[in-house]
Amino acid sequence: MLKVNEILRVKGHTLYTGTPDMPVREAIATMSQLDIGSLVIMEHGHLTGMLTFREIMNHLSAHDGQAGDYSVRSIMDDAPVSVTPNTDAYEVQRLMLDRHARYIPVMDGPTLMGVISFYDMARAIVEAQQFENDMLKAYIRDWPADTSESSAGKA
């Protein structure tokens, strides 16, 4: 069964974080420059929230397209669902669908290990299916010859 730690190993451990007191306009600029869809919000070394383009779009919609002088704290998801490195991929899929979460932090106790995105999950599943398909094709190609028919003809 595919686990989160395997997905992170392939993806890498680059983390993009912000603080709750960061201005929303700075968070938008950071996410735009880095071409990322989320920031993990950390305070004093602890996960305090997630900021995704969903929260930003809701904020901009409510404020006539202006970031204003708001802080990330005022718009972030302050109770994001998280998973552990040992969580299996099916559970991550279920959580993403149930919570409409495109980004889920991976926590090992109090330590942030990474973020799993909907894209990461889709890519991991496609790669796992391709591996299984390749293994099945190799197995079928190397199928042993049926020896029962040839030994029956000699009798």
C-alpha positions as a printed Julia matrix, in Angstrom:
155×3 Matrix{Float64}:
   0.0     0.0     0.0
   1.33    3.42   -0.99
   2.21    5.63    2.01
   2.63    9.4     2.35
   6.34    9.07    3.17
   6.9     7.39   -0.22
   5.13   10.24   -2.0
   7.22   12.82   -0.12
  10.43   10.94   -0.93
   9.68   11.24   -4.67
   8.33   14.79   -4.41
  11.12   16.16   -2.24
  10.99   18.03    1.02
  10.92   21.66   -0.11
   8.64   23.59    2.24
   7.11   27.0     1.73
   5.94   28.66    4.9
   4.59   31.98    6.07
   3.62   33.53    9.36
   0.18   34.53   10.61
   1.25   38.18   10.77
   2.43   38.24    7.15
   0.37   40.69    5.06
  -1.99   38.98    2.61
  -0.45   40.92   -0.3
   3.01   39.54    0.63
   1.62   35.99    0.76
   0.03   36.48   -2.66
   3.33   37.78   -4.08
   5.26   34.85   -2.57
   2.84   32.25   -3.9
   2.84   33.88   -7.32
   6.65   34.15   -7.55
   7.14   30.55   -6.41
   4.21   29.26   -8.51
   2.72   27.41   -5.53
  -0.86   26.95   -4.42
  -0.36   26.99   -0.67
   1.7    28.24    2.22
   1.99   26.41    5.52
   1.5    28.99    8.25
   3.9    28.5    11.15
   4.21   30.36   14.42
   6.95   29.63   16.99
   7.79   26.42   15.13
   4.22   25.08   15.21
   1.65   24.63   12.46
  -1.04   27.26   12.95
  -2.81   27.17    9.6
  -2.82   26.78    5.85
  -3.23   29.48    3.26
  -4.32   28.31   -0.16
  -5.54   30.06   -3.26
  -9.1    29.22   -2.07
  -8.77   31.49    0.98
  -7.1    34.17   -1.11
  -9.81   34.08   -3.78
 -12.55   34.27   -1.12
 -10.79   37.24    0.5
 -10.32   39.07   -2.8
 -13.92   38.42   -3.78
 -15.16   39.85   -0.48
 -12.93   42.95   -0.78
 -13.44   44.07   -4.39
 -10.24   42.39   -5.57
  -8.07   44.21   -3.03
  -5.75   42.51   -0.55
  -6.02   45.48    1.79
  -4.1    45.68    5.04
  -5.2    42.25    6.24
  -2.89   39.68    7.75
  -2.74   36.02    6.78
  -4.16   35.17   10.22
  -7.47   36.82    9.26
  -8.02   34.61    6.2
  -6.07   31.35    6.75
  -7.61   27.99    7.56
  -6.67   27.78   11.23
  -7.67   24.12   11.61
  -6.23   22.29    8.59
  -6.51   18.55    8.39
  -3.1    16.87    8.5
  -1.7    13.4     7.95
   1.36   11.49    9.17
   4.12    9.99    7.02
   2.58    6.54    7.62
  -0.89    7.48    6.37
  -1.86    5.41    3.34
  -2.73    7.05    0.05
  -6.36    5.92    0.15
  -6.89    7.76    3.45
  -5.32   10.92    2.0
  -7.66   10.68   -1.01
 -10.67   10.28    1.3
  -9.63   13.26    3.42
  -9.05   15.43    0.36
 -12.45   14.6    -1.03
 -14.33   14.84    2.28
 -12.72   18.13    3.31
 -12.37   19.63   -0.2
  -8.67   20.04    0.63
  -6.2    20.37   -2.22
  -3.21   20.63    0.14
  -2.62   18.64    3.32
   0.33   19.15    5.68
   2.29   16.06    6.69
   3.17   16.11   10.39
   5.44   13.74   12.28
   4.35   14.69   15.78
   4.98   18.42   16.02
   7.4    18.42   13.04
   6.25   19.55    9.61
   7.55   17.04    7.06
   5.97   18.44    3.9
   2.72   19.1     2.09
   0.84   16.65   -0.1
  -1.17   18.23   -2.9
  -4.01   16.85   -4.96
  -1.56   16.87   -7.9
   0.99   14.85   -5.89
  -1.67   12.26   -5.13
  -2.81   12.02   -8.75
   0.77   11.64   -9.98
   1.59    8.97   -7.36
  -1.52    6.98   -8.22
  -0.85    7.12  -11.96
   2.76    6.03  -11.4
   1.7     3.17   -9.11
  -0.87    1.99  -11.66
   1.71    2.18  -14.45
   4.14    0.1   -12.37
   1.44   -2.53  -11.74
   0.55   -2.58  -15.44
   4.2    -3.04  -16.4
   4.59   -5.87  -13.88
   1.45   -7.63  -15.17
   2.61   -7.28  -18.79
   6.0    -8.73  -17.88
   4.34  -11.61  -16.04
   2.04  -12.38  -18.97
   4.92  -12.15  -21.46
   6.95  -14.61  -19.35
   4.03  -17.0   -18.78
   5.36  -20.56  -18.56
   4.49  -22.89  -21.43
   1.68  -25.32  -20.65
   3.5   -28.63  -20.17
   0.37  -30.71  -19.46
  -0.66  -30.84  -23.14
   2.77  -31.88  -24.43
   3.15  -34.65  -21.86
  -0.38  -35.95  -22.62
   0.53  -36.4   -26.3
   3.49  -38.69  -25.42
   1.41  -41.21  -23.53
